[in-house]
Every structure is written in C-alpha cells, then in structure tokens.
Amino acid sequence: MSEGGASVERMTSLLTGPDGRARCAWVGDDDEYRRYHDEEWGTPLHGDRELFEKMSLEGFQAGLSWITILRKRPRFREVFDGFEPERVAQFGDDDVERLMADAGIIRNRAKILATIGNARLVCEMSDGELDALMWSFAPPPREKRPAAFGDVPAVTPESTAMSKELRRRGFRFVGATTMYALMQSTGMVDDHVEGCWRA
C-alpha cells in the first residue's frame, strides 16, 4: 500500500468525538462505547471476580457485537449476583431456567451453563490464582503501537496458549479469539491505535 493509502487507512481508524478527542473509530457515535473506550478498554484489570466477569461476558459476546453486551451488562451483573464466583457456582436448574426466561440478557443455554461451570472451576482455585494464571499469558508491550485497525490481530500465540490452558482445566467458551478480546479489554494488550488520545 502506498503512503497515501496508509494515511487514509490510519484516518479511517480514528474518529474525532464531540469533545474534540480522536479515538479508535470502532467507538462510532455511541456514548456507552465512548465511555467504555475511554475508561475501560486497554486499562489493566486485576482480580479473580473481575476477570471471571470479563471471561463470562466475552463468552456471551461470541457471535454478537460487544455493544450488545455492554448495554446488557447491568442486567447480567444483577442476575448473575455480581459475578461472584462462589454465588454463581451454587446456581442450579431453577436458576438456569430463570436466566433462560430473562430477556435482559443473552438467553443462550450453553453459555449460561458454561458460566456456571466456569464459576465452579474458579472456586476450586486458590485466591488470586485465576488472576495470576490469566496475566501470565500477557505478552511484553509492543515496540510499536498499531497504526491502523488492519494491524490489530484477532488472535495471537499468547491468546491461543491462554485458551488452550483454560480449556485443559475445563473452562468453556474461552476460544483463542475470545481470549484475545479479553486481553484487549483487560489491558493485557494495548490496541489503541496510533493517534488515539488513549494511545
């Protein structure tokens, strides 16, 4: 691609918001996406409960847009008891049916069952173990920030390794692409493109 083409690609990877700040263009003109981009995406996140929530929501997102999950996140938190693994691990058949009847979340039985099963696996781990395990796959910081969306991968060797280890331990809905999205959202990688005010 010529330099001119690269500049056009870089420009389309950025969007200037009403506040005059340039952001990654995936934000669009949605206020909730803008807030998420500015306050959460790419910011380091730690804690077993926090990472279990991210794992769960990323699993529910599979095949859908992230904005759908963001808009439903308050209800997800409500019906999944704040994603406290100890509470979710106690969910039984009645809870599954309750969740399947709740239009405020993604009503996917396999994903609901996976979230409950994953919570039980987290409860078998020692305090801080999930955090340490997931962060052990964080790659070293890039030497150069992505110049455009085309430079951002969908999967990496690290997300593949994380997925493989989590699956080995019995976790579900933790594919390599889903785990790379989790790595982006939890700050294990920083994919804010060049020129973004968060970069």
Backbone as JSON Lines, residues from 0, in Angstrom:
{"i":0,"aa":"M","n":[0.85,-1.2,0.0],"ca":[0.0,0.0,0.0],"c":[0.88,1.24,0.0]}
{"i":1,"aa":"S","n":[0.51,2.27,-0.74],"ca":[1.29,3.49,-0.8],"c":[1.16,4.25,0.5]}
{"i":2,"aa":"E","n":[2.05,5.22,0.71],"ca":[1.97,6.04,1.92],"c":[0.63,6.74,1.99]}
{"i":3,"aa":"G","n":[0.14,7.2,0.85],"ca":[-1.15,7.88,0.85],"c":[-2.26,6.95,1.29]}
{"i":4,"aa":"G","n":[-2.2,5.7,0.81],"ca":[-3.2,4.71,1.22],"c":[-3.11,4.42,2.7]}
{"i":5,"aa":"A","n":[-1.88,4.34,3.21],"ca":[-1.7,4.08,4.64],"c":[-2.28,5.21,5.46]}
{"i":6,"aa":"S","n":[-2.13,6.45,4.96],"ca":[-2.68,7.6,5.69],"c":[-4.2,7.54,5.72]}
{"i":7,"aa":"V","n":[-4.8,7.16,4.59],"ca":[-6.25,7.04,4.55],"c":[-6.71,5.96,5.52]}
{"i":8,"aa":"E","n":[-5.99,4.82,5.53],"ca":[-6.36,3.74,6.45],"c":[-6.24,4.22,7.9]}
{"i":9,"aa":"R","n":[-5.18,4.96,8.2],"ca":[-4.98,5.46,9.56],"c":[-6.11,6.4,9.94]}
{"i":10,"aa":"M","n":[-6.5,7.28,8.99],"ca":[-7.58,8.23,9.26],"c":[-8.89,7.5,9.54]}
{"i":11,"aa":"T","n":[-9.17,6.43,8.79],"ca":[-10.42,5.72,9.0],"c":[-10.38,4.87,10.26]}
{"i":12,"aa":"S","n":[-9.19,4.73,10.86],"ca":[-9.07,4.0,12.11],"c":[-9.28,4.92,13.31]}
{"i":13,"aa":"L","n":[-9.44,6.21,13.05],"ca":[-9.66,7.2,14.1],"c":[-10.94,7.96,13.85]}
{"i":14,"aa":"L","n":[-11.56,8.42,14.92],"ca":[-12.78,9.21,14.82],"c":[-12.71,10.3,15.89]}
{"i":15,"aa":"T","n":[-12.94,11.53,15.49],"ca":[-12.93,12.63,16.46],"c":[-14.32,12.79,17.04]}
{"i":16,"aa":"G","n":[-14.39,12.73,18.37],"ca":[-15.67,12.81,19.07],"c":[-16.14,14.24,19.25]}
{"i":17,"aa":"P","n":[-17.32,14.42,19.83],"ca":[-17.86,15.77,20.06],"c":[-17.01,16.59,21.03]}
{"i":18,"aa":"D","n":[-16.16,15.9,21.81],"ca":[-15.28,16.61,22.74],"c":[-13.95,17.0,22.09]}
{"i":19,"aa":"G","n":[-13.8,16.69,20.78],"ca":[-12.59,17.05,20.06],"c":[-11.46,16.03,20.19]}
{"i":20,"aa":"R","n":[-11.69,14.94,20.91],"ca":[-10.66,13.93,21.09],"c":[-10.74,12.87,20.0]}
{"i":21,"aa":"A","n":[-9.58,12.48,19.47],"ca":[-9.51,11.41,18.48],"c":[-9.51,10.07,19.21]}
{"i":22,"aa":"R","n":[-10.36,9.17,18.75],"ca":[-10.49,7.85,19.36],"c":[-10.44,6.77,18.29]}
{"i":23,"aa":"C","n":[-10.21,5.53,18.74],"ca":[-10.32,4.39,17.84],"c":[-11.72,4.42,17.22]}
{"i":24,"aa":"A","n":[-11.79,4.28,15.91],"ca":[-13.04,4.52,15.18],"c":[-14.15,3.53,15.52]}
{"i":25,"aa":"W","n":[-13.82,2.37,16.1],"ca":[-14.87,1.41,16.44],"c":[-15.86,1.98,17.46]}
{"i":26,"aa":"V","n":[-15.48,3.05,18.14],"ca":[-16.36,3.69,19.12],"c":[-17.61,4.23,18.43]}
{"i":27,"aa":"G","n":[-17.47,4.72,17.19],"ca":[-18.6,5.32,16.49],"c":[-19.13,6.53,17.25]}
{"i":28,"aa":"D","n":[-20.45,6.71,17.24],"ca":[-21.03,7.87,17.93],"c":[-21.85,7.44,19.13]}
{"i":29,"aa":"D","n":[-21.57,6.24,19.65],"ca":[-22.32,5.71,20.79],"c":[-21.69,6.16,22.11]}
{"i":30,"aa":"D","n":[-22.47,6.8,22.96],"ca":[-21.95,7.32,24.23],"c":[-21.39,6.22,25.13]}
{"i":31,"aa":"E","n":[-22.07,5.09,25.19],"ca":[-21.6,4.0,26.06],"c":[-20.3,3.39,25.54]}
{"i":32,"aa":"Y","n":[-20.2,3.25,24.22],"ca":[-18.95,2.77,23.63],"c":[-17.81,3.76,23.91]}
{"i":33,"aa":"R","n":[-18.11,5.05,23.8],"ca":[-17.11,6.08,24.05],"c":[-16.6,5.99,25.5]}
{"i":34,"aa":"R","n":[-17.53,5.84,26.44],"ca":[-17.15,5.74,27.85],"c":[-16.31,4.48,28.09]}
{"i":35,"aa":"Y","n":[-16.75,3.36,27.5],"ca":[-16.03,2.11,27.65],"c":[-14.61,2.23,27.09]}
{"i":36,"aa":"H","n":[-14.5,2.8,25.91],"ca":[-13.19,3.0,25.28],"c":[-12.29,3.86,26.15]}
{"i":37,"aa":"D","n":[-12.83,4.95,26.68],"ca":[-12.02,5.91,27.44],"c":[-11.65,5.41,28.82]}
{"i":38,"aa":"E","n":[-12.55,4.65,29.46],"ca":[-12.35,4.31,30.87],"c":[-11.94,2.86,31.12]}
{"i":39,"aa":"E","n":[-12.26,1.96,30.19],"ca":[-12.01,0.54,30.47],"c":[-11.09,-0.16,29.48]}
{"i":40,"aa":"W","n":[-11.37,-0.03,28.19],"ca":[-10.68,-0.83,27.18],"c":[-9.19,-0.53,27.19]}
{"i":41,"aa":"G","n":[-8.38,-1.55,27.4],"ca":[-6.94,-1.38,27.41],"c":[-6.39,-0.96,28.76]}
{"i":42,"aa":"T","n":[-7.24,-0.83,29.77],"ca":[-6.8,-0.46,31.12],"c":[-6.58,-1.74,31.92]}
{"i":43,"aa":"P","n":[-5.4,-1.91,32.53],"ca":[-5.14,-3.14,33.28],"c":[-6.21,-3.42,34.33]}
{"i":44,"aa":"L","n":[-6.7,-4.65,34.32],"ca":[-7.75,-5.09,35.24],"c":[-7.26,-6.34,35.96]}
{"i":45,"aa":"H","n":[-7.38,-6.32,37.28],"ca":[-6.96,-7.47,38.08],"c":[-8.09,-7.88,39.01]}
{"i":46,"aa":"G","n":[-7.97,-9.09,39.54],"ca":[-8.94,-9.62,40.49],"c":[-9.65,-10.84,39.93]}
{"i":47,"aa":"D","n":[-9.77,-11.87,40.73],"ca":[-10.43,-13.09,40.27],"c":[-11.88,-12.83,39.85]}
{"i":48,"aa":"R","n":[-12.62,-12.07,40.68],"ca":[-14.02,-11.8,40.35],"c":[-14.11,-10.98,39.08]}
{"i":49,"aa":"E","n":[-13.28,-9.94,38.98],"ca":[-13.31,-9.05,37.82],"c":[-12.97,-9.81,36.53]}
{"i":50,"aa":"L","n":[-11.97,-10.68,36.61],"ca":[-11.58,-11.43,35.41],"c":[-12.6,-12.53,35.09]}
{"i":51,"aa":"F","n":[-13.22,-13.1,36.13],"ca":[-14.3,-14.06,35.86],"c":[-15.46,-13.37,35.15]}
{"i":52,"aa":"E","n":[-15.79,-12.15,35.57],"ca":[-16.86,-11.41,34.9],"c":[-16.5,-11.16,33.43]}
{"i":53,"aa":"K","n":[-15.27,-10.7,33.19],"ca":[-14.85,-10.45,31.8],"c":[-14.89,-11.73,30.98]}
{"i":54,"aa":"M","n":[-14.4,-12.82,31.55],"ca":[-14.43,-14.1,30.84],"c":[-15.87,-14.47,30.49]}
{"i":55,"aa":"S","n":[-16.76,-14.29,31.43],"ca":[-18.16,-14.64,31.22],"c":[-18.79,-13.77,30.14]}
{"i":56,"aa":"L","n":[-18.59,-12.47,30.25],"ca":[-19.2,-11.56,29.27],"c":[-18.62,-11.74,27.88]}
{"i":57,"aa":"E","n":[-17.31,-11.98,27.8],"ca":[-16.7,-12.24,26.5],"c":[-17.26,-13.53,25.91]}
{"i":58,"aa":"G","n":[-17.52,-14.51,26.75],"ca":[-18.13,-15.75,26.28],"c":[-19.54,-15.52,25.75]}
{"i":59,"aa":"F","n":[-20.31,-14.69,26.46],"ca":[-21.66,-14.37,25.98],"c":[-21.6,-13.56,24.69]}
{"i":60,"aa":"Q","n":[-20.55,-12.78,24.5],"ca":[-20.43,-11.93,23.32],"c":[-20.17,-12.72,22.05]}
{"i":61,"aa":"A","n":[-19.59,-13.91,22.18],"ca":[-19.22,-14.69,21.0],"c":[-20.36,-14.72,19.97]}
{"i":62,"aa":"G","n":[-20.09,-14.22,18.78],"ca":[-21.08,-14.18,17.71],"c":[-21.95,-12.95,17.71]}
{"i":63,"aa":"L","n":[-21.76,-12.07,18.68],"ca":[-22.56,-10.85,18.79],"c":[-21.64,-9.63,18.84]}
{"i":64,"aa":"S","n":[-22.24,-8.45,18.85],"ca":[-21.42,-7.23,18.97],"c":[-21.21,-6.91,20.44]}
{"i":65,"aa":"W","n":[-20.05,-6.32,20.75],"ca":[-19.73,-6.01,22.15],"c":[-20.69,-4.96,22.72]}
{"i":66,"aa":"I","n":[-21.18,-4.04,21.89],"ca":[-22.09,-3.02,22.41],"c":[-23.37,-3.67,22.95]}
{"i":67,"aa":"T","n":[-23.79,-4.79,22.34],"ca":[-24.96,-5.51,22.85],"c":[-24.71,-5.96,24.28]}
{"i":68,"aa":"I","n":[-23.52,-6.48,24.54],"ca":[-23.16,-6.95,25.89],"c":[-23.06,-5.77,26.85]}
{"i":69,"aa":"L","n":[-22.43,-4.69,26.41],"ca":[-22.29,-3.51,27.28],"c":[-23.65,-3.0,27.74]}
{"i":70,"aa":"R","n":[-24.58,-2.95,26.81],"ca":[-25.9,-2.43,27.16],"c":[-26.65,-3.37,28.1]}
{"i":71,"aa":"K","n":[-26.33,-4.64,28.02],"ca":[-26.99,-5.61,28.89],"c":[-26.18,-5.9,30.16]}
{"i":72,"aa":"R","n":[-24.99,-5.35,30.27],"ca":[-24.11,-5.67,31.4],"c":[-24.75,-5.41,32.77]}
{"i":73,"aa":"P","n":[-25.45,-4.28,32.98],"ca":[-26.07,-4.08,34.3],"c":[-27.03,-5.22,34.67]}
{"i":74,"aa":"R","n":[-27.81,-5.68,33.7],"ca":[-28.73,-6.78,33.98],"c":[-27.97,-8.09,34.2]}
{"i":75,"aa":"F","n":[-26.93,-8.33,33.39],"ca":[-26.09,-9.51,33.61],"c":[-25.56,-9.53,35.04]}
{"i":76,"aa":"R","n":[-25.05,-8.39,35.49],"ca":[-24.5,-8.32,36.85],"c":[-25.57,-8.59,37.9]}
{"i":77,"aa":"E","n":[-26.76,-8.11,37.63],"ca":[-27.86,-8.3,38.59],"c":[-28.25,-9.77,38.7]}
{"i":78,"aa":"V","n":[-28.47,-10.42,37.56],"ca":[-28.98,-11.79,37.59],"c":[-27.89,-12.84,37.86]}
{"i":79,"aa":"F","n":[-26.62,-12.46,37.68],"ca":[-25.51,-13.36,38.0],"c":[-24.84,-12.97,39.32]}
{"i":80,"aa":"D","n":[-25.6,-12.33,40.2],"ca":[-25.11,-12.0,41.55],"c":[-23.74,-11.32,41.54]}
{"i":81,"aa":"G","n":[-23.6,-10.32,40.66],"ca":[-22.36,-9.57,40.61],"c":[-21.17,-10.37,40.12]}
{"i":82,"aa":"F","n":[-21.45,-11.5,39.5],"ca":[-20.4,-12.41,39.02],"c":[-19.46,-12.83,40.15]}
{"i":83,"aa":"E","n":[-20.0,-12.95,41.35],"ca":[-19.23,-13.53,42.46],"c":[-19.15,-15.04,42.19]}
{"i":84,"aa":"P","n":[-17.96,-15.57,41.93],"ca":[-17.87,-16.99,41.56],"c":[-18.53,-17.93,42.57]}
{"i":85,"aa":"E","n":[-18.39,-17.63,43.87],"ca":[-18.95,-18.51,44.89],"c":[-20.48,-18.58,44.78]}
{"i":86,"aa":"R","n":[-21.11,-17.48,44.42],"ca":[-22.57,-17.45,44.29],"c":[-23.01,-18.13,42.99]}
{"i":87,"aa":"V","n":[-22.34,-17.79,41.9],"ca":[-22.72,-18.37,40.6],"c":[-22.51,-19.88,40.61]}
{"i":88,"aa":"A","n":[-21.49,-20.34,41.32],"ca":[-21.19,-21.77,41.39],"c":[-22.34,-22.56,42.03]}
{"i":89,"aa":"Q","n":[-23.17,-21.88,42.82],"ca":[-24.28,-22.54,43.51],"c":[-25.56,-22.61,42.66]}
{"i":90,"aa":"F","n":[-25.53,-21.96,41.48],"ca":[-26.72,-21.96,40.63],"c":[-27.08,-23.38,40.22]}
{"i":91,"aa":"G","n":[-28.39,-23.66,40.24],"ca":[-28.89,-24.97,39.84],"c":[-29.84,-24.87,38.67]}
{"i":92,"aa":"D","n":[-30.59,-25.92,38.45],"ca":[-31.51,-25.98,37.3],"c":[-32.54,-24.85,37.31]}
{"i":93,"aa":"D","n":[-33.06,-24.52,38.49],"ca":[-34.05,-23.45,38.58],"c":[-33.46,-22.11,38.14]}
{"i":94,"aa":"D","n":[-32.19,-21.91,38.51],"ca":[-31.52,-20.66,38.11],"c":[-31.31,-20.63,36.59]}
{"i":95,"aa":"V","n":[-30.97,-21.76,36.02],"ca":[-30.79,-21.83,34.57],"c":[-32.09,-21.44,33.87]}
{"i":96,"aa":"E","n":[-33.2,-21.98,34.35],"ca":[-34.49,-21.66,33.73],"c":[-34.85,-20.2,33.95]}
{"i":97,"aa":"R","n":[-34.54,-19.68,35.13],"ca":[-34.78,-18.26,35.42],"c":[-34.0,-17.39,34.44]}
{"i":98,"aa":"L","n":[-32.75,-17.74,34.21],"ca":[-31.91,-16.96,33.3],"c":[-32.38,-17.1,31.85]}
{"i":99,"aa":"M","n":[-32.83,-18.29,31.49],"ca":[-33.32,-18.51,30.13],"c":[-34.58,-17.7,29.85]}
{"i":100,"aa":"A","n":[-35.31,-17.33,30.89],"ca":[-36.55,-16.57,30.72],"c":[-36.33,-15.06,30.81]}
{"i":101,"aa":"D","n":[-35.08,-14.63,31.06],"ca":[-34.79,-13.21,31.27],"c":[-34.37,-12.54,29.96]}
{"i":102,"aa":"A","n":[-35.26,-11.7,29.43],"ca":[-34.98,-11.03,28.15],"c":[-33.9,-9.96,28.29]}
{"i":103,"aa":"G","n":[-33.49,-9.65,29.5],"ca":[-32.47,-8.61,29.72],"c":[-31.05,-9.09,29.48]}
{"i":104,"aa":"I","n":[-30.87,-10.4,29.26],"ca":[-29.54,-10.94,29.0],"c":[-29.56,-11.71,27.68]}
{"i":105,"aa":"I","n":[-28.45,-12.35,27.35],"ca":[-28.38,-13.23,26.18],"c":[-28.85,-14.6,26.64]}
{"i":106,"aa":"R","n":[-29.98,-15.04,26.1],"ca":[-30.57,-16.31,26.56],"c":[-30.04,-17.47,25.73]}
{"i":107,"aa":"N","n":[-28.84,-17.89,26.09],"ca":[-28.19,-18.99,25.4],"c":[-27.84,-20.03,26.46]}
{"i":108,"aa":"R","n":[-28.52,-21.17,26.42],"ca":[-28.36,-22.19,27.47],"c":[-26.91,-22.65,27.6]}
{"i":109,"aa":"A","n":[-26.24,-22.88,26.48],"ca":[-24.85,-23.37,26.54],"c":[-23.95,-22.34,27.23]}
{"i":110,"aa":"K","n":[-24.16,-21.07,26.95],"ca":[-23.33,-20.03,27.56],"c":[-23.65,-19.86,29.04]}
{"i":111,"aa":"I","n":[-24.92,-19.99,29.39],"ca":[-25.31,-19.91,30.81],"c":[-24.69,-21.07,31.58]}
{"i":112,"aa":"L","n":[-24.8,-22.27,31.04],"ca":[-24.22,-23.44,31.7],"c":[-22.7,-23.34,31.8]}
{"i":113,"aa":"A","n":[-22.08,-22.8,30.75],"ca":[-20.63,-22.62,30.78],"c":[-20.23,-21.63,31.87]}
{"i":114,"aa":"T","n":[-20.99,-20.55,32.03],"ca":[-20.68,-19.55,33.06],"c":[-20.75,-20.17,34.45]}
{"i":115,"aa":"I","n":[-21.78,-20.98,34.68],"ca":[-21.92,-21.65,35.99],"c":[-20.78,-22.65,36.19]}
{"i":116,"aa":"G","n":[-20.49,-23.43,35.17],"ca":[-19.39,-24.39,35.26],"c":[-18.06,-23.71,35.47]}
{"i":117,"aa":"N","n":[-17.84,-22.61,34.77],"ca":[-16.58,-21.87,34.92],"c":[-16.46,-21.31,36.34]}
{"i":118,"aa":"A","n":[-17.58,-20.84,36.91],"ca":[-17.56,-20.33,38.28],"c":[-17.12,-21.43,39.24]}
{"i":119,"aa":"R","n":[-17.6,-22.64,39.03],"ca":[-17.21,-23.75,39.91],"c":[-15.72,-24.04,39.8]}
{"i":120,"aa":"L","n":[-15.18,-23.91,38.6],"ca":[-13.74,-24.12,38.42],"c":[-12.94,-23.02,39.12]}
{"i":121,"aa":"V","n":[-13.42,-21.79,39.05],"ca":[-12.73,-20.69,39.74],"c":[-12.73,-20.95,41.24]}
{"i":122,"aa":"C","n":[-13.84,-21.48,41.76],"ca":[-13.93,-21.75,43.2],"c":[-12.97,-22.84,43.65]}
{"i":123,"aa":"E","n":[-12.54,-23.67,42.73],"ca":[-11.57,-24.72,43.06],"c":[-10.14,-24.17,43.11]}
{"i":124,"aa":"M","n":[-9.96,-22.96,42.61],"ca":[-8.63,-22.35,42.57],"c":[-8.38,-21.58,43.87]}
{"i":125,"aa":"S","n":[-7.12,-21.36,44.17],"ca":[-6.79,-20.56,45.35],"c":[-7.0,-19.09,45.05]}
{"i":126,"aa":"D","n":[-7.11,-18.29,46.09],"ca":[-7.35,-16.86,45.92],"c":[-6.23,-16.23,45.1]}
{"i":127,"aa":"G","n":[-6.6,-15.52,44.04],"ca":[-5.63,-14.86,43.18],"c":[-5.07,-15.73,42.07]}
{"i":128,"aa":"E","n":[-5.44,-17.01,42.08],"ca":[-4.88,-17.93,41.08],"c":[-5.37,-17.64,39.67]}
{"i":129,"aa":"L","n":[-6.66,-17.32,39.52],"ca":[-7.17,-17.01,38.18],"c":[-6.48,-15.78,37.62]}
{"i":130,"aa":"D","n":[-6.34,-14.75,38.45],"ca":[-5.66,-13.52,38.04],"c":[-4.24,-13.84,37.58]}
{"i":131,"aa":"A","n":[-3.5,-14.55,38.42],"ca":[-2.1,-14.87,38.09],"c":[-2.0,-15.71,36.83]}
{"i":132,"aa":"L","n":[-2.91,-16.69,36.69],"ca":[-2.89,-17.55,35.51],"c":[-3.13,-16.75,34.24]}
{"i":133,"aa":"M","n":[-4.2,-15.94,34.24],"ca":[-4.52,-15.21,33.02],"c":[-3.45,-14.18,32.65]}
{"i":134,"aa":"W","n":[-2.97,-13.47,33.65],"ca":[-1.94,-12.46,33.37],"c":[-0.59,-13.07,32.99]}
{"i":135,"aa":"S","n":[-0.4,-14.35,33.3],"ca":[0.87,-15.0,32.91],"c":[1.0,-15.11,31.4]}
{"i":136,"aa":"F","n":[-0.12,-14.94,30.68],"ca":[-0.1,-15.02,29.22],"c":[0.01,-13.64,28.56]}
{"i":137,"aa":"A","n":[0.04,-12.58,29.35],"ca":[0.15,-11.23,28.78],"c":[1.51,-11.09,28.09]}
{"i":138,"aa":"P","n":[1.51,-10.66,26.83],"ca":[2.78,-10.51,26.13],"c":[3.52,-9.26,26.59]}
{"i":139,"aa":"P","n":[4.82,-9.16,26.3],"ca":[5.52,-7.91,26.61],"c":[4.94,-6.79,25.76]}
{"i":140,"aa":"P","n":[5.03,-5.55,26.23],"ca":[4.49,-4.43,25.45],"c":[5.1,-4.39,24.05]}
{"i":141,"aa":"R","n":[4.27,-4.01,23.08],"ca":[4.76,-3.9,21.7],"c":[5.78,-2.77,21.6]}
{"i":142,"aa":"E","n":[6.71,-2.96,20.67],"ca":[7.67,-1.88,20.41],"c":[7.0,-0.75,19.68]}
{"i":143,"aa":"K","n":[6.01,-1.1,18.85],"ca":[5.32,-0.08,18.07],"c":[3.81,-0.3,18.17]}
{"i":144,"aa":"R","n":[3.09,0.77,18.46],"ca":[1.63,0.73,18.57],"c":[1.02,0.49,17.18]}
{"i":145,"aa":"P","n":[-0.15,-0.2,17.11],"ca":[-0.78,-0.39,15.79],"c":[-1.14,0.96,15.16]}
{"i":146,"aa":"A","n":[-0.79,1.1,13.88],"ca":[-1.06,2.35,13.17],"c":[-2.51,2.39,12.68]}
{"i":147,"aa":"A","n":[-3.09,1.23,12.48],"ca":[-4.45,1.15,11.93],"c":[-5.08,-0.16,12.38]}
{"i":148,"aa":"F","n":[-6.41,-0.27,12.23],"ca":[-7.1,-1.49,12.63],"c":[-6.55,-2.72,11.93]}
{"i":149,"aa":"G","n":[-6.1,-2.55,10.71],"ca":[-5.55,-3.68,9.96],"c":[-4.32,-4.28,10.62]}
{"i":150,"aa":"D","n":[-3.69,-3.52,11.54],"ca":[-2.51,-4.0,12.24],"c":[-2.86,-4.75,13.52]}
{"i":151,"aa":"V","n":[-4.13,-4.76,13.88],"ca":[-4.56,-5.4,15.13],"c":[-4.99,-6.83,14.83]}
{"i":152,"aa":"P","n":[-4.36,-7.81,15.47],"ca":[-4.71,-9.21,15.19],"c":[-6.03,-9.6,15.86]}
{"i":153,"aa":"A","n":[-6.61,-10.69,15.4],"ca":[-7.81,-11.24,16.03],"c":[-7.43,-12.34,17.02]}
{"i":154,"aa":"V","n":[-6.25,-12.9,16.83],"ca":[-5.75,-13.98,17.68],"c":[-4.23,-13.9,17.69]}
{"i":155,"aa":"T","n":[-3.62,-14.3,18.78],"ca":[-2.16,-14.27,18.9],"c":[-1.68,-15.59,19.52]}
{"i":156,"aa":"P","n":[-0.38,-15.85,19.46],"ca":[0.13,-17.05,20.14],"c":[-0.21,-17.06,21.63]}
{"i":157,"aa":"E","n":[-0.2,-15.87,22.25],"ca":[-0.49,-15.79,23.68],"c":[-1.96,-16.1,23.98]}
{"i":158,"aa":"S","n":[-2.87,-15.57,23.14],"ca":[-4.29,-15.85,23.39],"c":[-4.6,-17.32,23.1]}
{"i":159,"aa":"T","n":[-3.89,-17.89,22.14],"ca":[-4.06,-19.31,21.84],"c":[-3.58,-20.16,23.0]}
{"i":160,"aa":"A","n":[-2.44,-19.78,23.59],"ca":[-1.9,-20.51,24.73],"c":[-2.82,-20.38,25.94]}
{"i":161,"aa":"M","n":[-3.36,-19.18,26.17],"ca":[-4.29,-18.98,27.28],"c":[-5.53,-19.85,27.1]}
{"i":162,"aa":"S","n":[-6.08,-19.82,25.9],"ca":[-7.26,-20.63,25.59],"c":[-6.99,-22.11,25.83]}
{"i":163,"aa":"K","n":[-5.85,-22.58,25.36],"ca":[-5.5,-23.99,25.49],"c":[-5.41,-24.39,26.96]}
{"i":164,"aa":"E","n":[-4.79,-23.54,27.78],"ca":[-4.63,-23.87,29.2],"c":[-5.97,-23.83,29.93]}
{"i":165,"aa":"L","n":[-6.79,-22.83,29.64],"ca":[-8.1,-22.75,30.28],"c":[-8.97,-23.95,29.88]}
{"i":166,"aa":"R","n":[-8.92,-24.32,28.62],"ca":[-9.69,-25.49,28.18],"c":[-9.18,-26.77,28.84]}
{"i":167,"aa":"R","n":[-7.88,-26.86,28.99],"ca":[-7.29,-28.03,29.66],"c":[-7.84,-28.16,31.07]}
{"i":168,"aa":"R","n":[-8.1,-27.02,31.7],"ca":[-8.62,-27.01,33.07],"c":[-10.14,-27.18,33.12]}
{"i":169,"aa":"G","n":[-10.78,-27.21,31.94],"ca":[-12.22,-27.46,31.89],"c":[-13.08,-26.25,31.6]}
{"i":170,"aa":"F","n":[-12.49,-25.07,31.44],"ca":[-13.26,-23.87,31.14],"c":[-13.84,-23.96,29.73]}
{"i":171,"aa":"R","n":[-15.02,-23.33,29.56],"ca":[-15.69,-23.35,28.26],"c":[-15.96,-21.93,27.76]}
{"i":172,"aa":"F","n":[-16.16,-21.8,26.46],"ca":[-16.34,-20.51,25.78],"c":[-15.13,-19.61,26.04]}
{"i":173,"aa":"V","n":[-13.97,-20.2,25.87],"ca":[-12.71,-19.47,26.07],"c":[-11.79,-19.7,24.86]}
{"i":174,"aa":"G","n":[-12.35,-19.59,23.66],"ca":[-11.57,-19.77,22.45],"c":[-10.49,-18.71,22.3]}
{"i":175,"aa":"A","n":[-9.56,-18.94,21.41],"ca":[-8.41,-18.05,21.25],"c":[-8.82,-16.63,20.85]}
{"i":176,"aa":"T","n":[-9.81,-16.5,19.97],"ca":[-10.26,-15.16,19.56],"c":[-10.96,-14.46,20.72]}
{"i":177,"aa":"T","n":[-11.79,-15.21,21.45],"ca":[-12.47,-14.65,22.62],"c":[-11.46,-14.22,23.67]}
{"i":178,"aa":"M","n":[-10.41,-15.0,23.86],"ca":[-9.4,-14.65,24.85],"c":[-8.56,-13.46,24.41]}
{"i":179,"aa":"Y","n":[-8.4,-13.28,23.08],"ca":[-7.68,-12.07,22.66],"c":[-8.53,-10.83,22.94]}
{"i":180,"aa":"A","n":[-9.84,-10.93,22.71],"ca":[-10.72,-9.82,23.04],"c":[-10.65,-9.51,24.54]}
{"i":181,"aa":"L","n":[-10.57,-10.56,25.36],"ca":[-10.42,-10.35,26.8],"c":[-9.09,-9.67,27.11]}
{"i":182,"aa":"M","n":[-8.03,-10.08,26.43],"ca":[-6.72,-9.47,26.66],"c":[-6.76,-7.98,26.32]}
{"i":183,"aa":"Q","n":[-7.48,-7.62,25.26],"ca":[-7.63,-6.21,24.9],"c":[-8.42,-5.45,25.96]}
{"i":184,"aa":"S","n":[-9.53,-6.04,26.4],"ca":[-10.42,-5.32,27.31],"c":[-9.84,-5.2,28.71]}
{"i":185,"aa":"T","n":[-8.93,-6.1,29.09],"ca":[-8.35,-6.07,30.44],"c":[-6.96,-5.44,30.48]}
{"i":186,"aa":"G","n":[-6.51,-4.89,29.36],"ca":[-5.22,-4.22,29.35],"c":[-4.02,-5.14,29.3]}
{"i":187,"aa":"M","n":[-4.23,-6.43,29.06],"ca":[-3.09,-7.33,28.89],"c":[-2.35,-6.96,27.61]}
{"i":188,"aa":"V","n":[-3.09,-6.41,26.66],"ca":[-2.51,-5.8,25.46],"c":[-3.16,-4.43,25.29]}
{"i":189,"aa":"D","n":[-2.46,-3.53,24.65],"ca":[-2.98,-2.18,24.41],"c":[-3.08,-1.97,22.91]}
{"i":190,"aa":"D","n":[-4.3,-2.06,22.39],"ca":[-4.5,-1.94,20.95],"c":[-5.12,-0.61,20.54]}
{"i":191,"aa":"H","n":[-5.03,0.4,21.4],"ca":[-5.43,1.74,20.96],"c":[-4.51,2.13,19.82]}
{"i":192,"aa":"V","n":[-5.11,2.55,18.7],"ca":[-4.3,2.83,17.51],"c":[-3.57,4.17,17.64]}
{"i":193,"aa":"E","n":[-2.53,4.27,16.86],"ca":[-1.72,5.49,16.82],"c":[-2.62,6.7,16.54]}
{"i":194,"aa":"G","n":[-2.48,7.73,17.35],"ca":[-3.29,8.93,17.18],"c":[-4.48,8.99,18.1]}
{"i":195,"aa":"C","n":[-4.89,7.85,18.69],"ca":[-5.97,7.83,19.67],"c":[-5.5,8.56,20.93]}
{"i":196,"aa":"W","n":[-6.36,9.34,21.57],"ca":[-5.91,10.08,22.74],"c":[-5.52,9.17,23.9]}
{"i":197,"aa":"R","n":[-6.02,7.92,23.88],"ca":[-5.63,6.97,24.91],"c":[-4.3,6.27,24.6]}
{"i":198,"aa":"A","n":[-3.81,6.43,23.39],"ca":[-2.57,5.76,22.99],"c":[-1.38,6.33,23.74]}
